[in-house]
């Protein structure tokens, strides 16, 4: 009984860690793309002036 309970807790924790990692990776990629877009636009505006 305890073994099954510990296994269920481990599976739940593992699932949460995987979801959190996917969320962090998504945020990181979106922030990187936003920075690239912003810097690209910034330097294009600077070039025109």
FIKOLZA-1660 file (N, C-alpha, C; in steps of 0.1 Angstrom, whole numbers, plus 5000, padded with zeros to 4 digits):
% residues 49
   i   px   py   pz ch aa at
   1 5008 4988 5000  A  X  N
   1 5000 5000 5000  A  X CA
   1 5009 5013 5000  A  X  C
   2 5019 5013 5009  A  X  N
   2 5027 5025 5009  A  X CA
   2 5035 5026 4996  A  X  C
   3 5039 5015 4991  A  X  N
   3 5047 5015 4978  A  X CA
   3 5039 5021 4967  A  X  C
   4 5026 5017 4966  A  X  N
   4 5017 5023 4956  A  X CA
   4 5015 5038 4958  A  X  C
   5 5013 5041 4971  A  X  N
   5 5011 5055 4974  A  X CA
   5 5024 5064 4970  A  X  C
   6 5035 5059 4973  A  X  N
   6 5048 5066 4969  A  X CA
   6 5049 5067 4954  A  X  C
   7 5046 5056 4948  A  X  N
   7 5047 5056 4933  A  X CA
   7 5037 5066 4927  A  X  C
   8 5025 5067 4932  A  X  N
   8 5016 5077 4927  A  X CA
   8 5020 5091 4929  A  X  C
   9 5026 5093 4941  A  X  N
   9 5032 5107 4944  A  X CA
   9 5043 5110 4934  A  X  C
  10 5052 5100 4932  A  X  N
  10 5063 5102 4923  A  X CA
  10 5058 5105 4909  A  X  C
  11 5048 5098 4904  A  X  N
  11 5043 5100 4890  A  X CA
  11 5037 5114 4889  A  X  C
  12 5029 5118 4900  A  X  N
  12 5023 5131 4899  A  X CA
  12 5034 5142 4899  A  X  C
  13 5044 5140 4908  A  X  N
  13 5055 5150 4908  A  X CA
  13 5062 5151 4895  A  X  C
  14 5065 5140 4889  A  X  N
  14 5072 5139 4876  A  X CA
  14 5063 5146 4865  A  X  C
  15 5050 5144 4865  A  X  N
  15 5041 5150 4855  A  X CA
  15 5042 5165 4857  A  X  C
  16 5041 5170 4869  A  X  N
  16 5041 5184 4872  A  X CA
  16 5055 5190 4867  A  X  C
  17 5066 5183 4870  A  X  N
  17 5079 5189 4866  A  X CA
  17 5080 5189 4851  A  X  C
  18 5074 5179 4844  A  X  N
  18 5075 5180 4829  A  X CA
  18 5066 5191 4824  A  X  C
  19 5054 5193 4830  A  X  N
  19 5046 5204 4825  A  X CA
  19 5052 5218 4828  A  X  C
  20 5059 5219 4839  A  X  N
  20 5065 5232 4843  A  X CA
  20 5077 5234 4833  A  X  C
  21 5084 5223 4830  A  X  N
  21 5096 5225 4820  A  X CA
  21 5091 5229 4807  A  X  C
  22 5080 5223 4802  A  X  N
  22 5074 5227 4789  A  X CA
  22 5070 5242 4790  A  X  C
  23 5064 5246 4800  A  X  N
  23 5059 5260 4802  A  X CA
  23 5071 5269 4802  A  X  C
  24 5082 5266 4809  A  X  N
  24 5094 5274 4810  A  X CA
  24 5100 5275 4796  A  X  C
  25 5101 5264 4789  A  X  N
  25 5107 5264 4776  A  X CA
  25 5099 5273 4766  A  X  C
  26 5086 5272 4767  A  X  N
  26 5077 5281 4759  A  X CA
  26 5079 5295 4762  A  X  C
  27 5080 5299 4774  A  X  N
  27 5082 5313 4778  A  X CA
  27 5095 5318 4773  A  X  C
  28 5106 5309 4775  A  X  N
  28 5119 5313 4771  A  X CA
  28 5120 5316 4756  A  X  C
  29 5114 5307 4748  A  X  N
  29 5114 5308 4733  A  X CA
  29 5106 5320 4729  A  X  C
  30 5095 5323 4735  A  X  N
  30 5087 5335 4731  A  X CA
  30 5094 5347 4735  A  X  C
  31 5100 5348 4747  A  X  N
  31 5108 5360 4750  A  X CA
  31 5120 5362 4741  A  X  C
  32 5126 5351 4737  A  X  N
  32 5138 5353 4728  A  X CA
  32 5133 5358 4714  A  X  C
  33 5122 5353 4709  A  X  N
  33 5116 5358 4697  A  X CA
  33 5112 5372 4698  A  X  C
  34 5106 5376 4709  A  X  N
  34 5102 5390 4711  A  X CA
  34 5114 5399 4712  A  X  C
  35 5125 5395 4718  A  X  N
  35 5137 5403 4718  A  X CA
  35 5143 5405 4704  A  X  C
  36 5143 5394 4697  A  X  N
  36 5149 5394 4683  A  X CA
  36 5141 5404 4675  A  X  C
  37 5127 5403 4676  A  X  N
  37 5118 5412 4668  A  X CA
  37 5121 5426 4672  A  X  C
  38 5122 5429 4685  A  X  N
  38 5124 5442 4690  A  X CA
  38 5137 5448 4686  A  X  C
  39 5148 5440 4687  A  X  N
  39 5161 5445 4683  A  X CA
  39 5162 5448 4668  A  X  C
  40 5156 5438 4660  A  X  N
  40 5155 5440 4646  A  X CA
  40 5148 5453 4642  A  X  C
  41 5137 5455 4648  A  X  N
  41 5129 5468 4645  A  X CA
  41 5137 5480 4650  A  X  C
  42 5144 5479 4661  A  X  N
  42 5151 5490 4667  A  X CA
  42 5162 5494 4657  A  X  C
  43 5170 5484 4652  A  X  N
  43 5181 5488 4643  A  X CA
  43 5176 5492 4629  A  X  C
  44 5164 5487 4625  A  X  N
  44 5159 5492 4612  A  X CA
  44 5155 5506 4613  A  X  C
  45 5149 5510 4624  A  X  N
  45 5145 5524 4627  A  X CA
  45 5158 5533 4627  A  X  C
  46 5168 5528 4634  A  X  N
  46 5180 5536 4635  A  X CA
  46 5187 5538 4622  A  X  C
  47 5186 5528 4613  A  X  N
  47 5192 5529 4600  A  X CA
  47 5186 5539 4591  A  X  C
  48 5173 5541 4592  A  X  N
  48 5165 5550 4584  A  X CA
  48 5168 5565 4588  A  X  C
  49 5171 5567 4601  A  X  N
  49 5173 5581 4606  A  X CA
  49 5187 5586 4602  A  X  C
% end
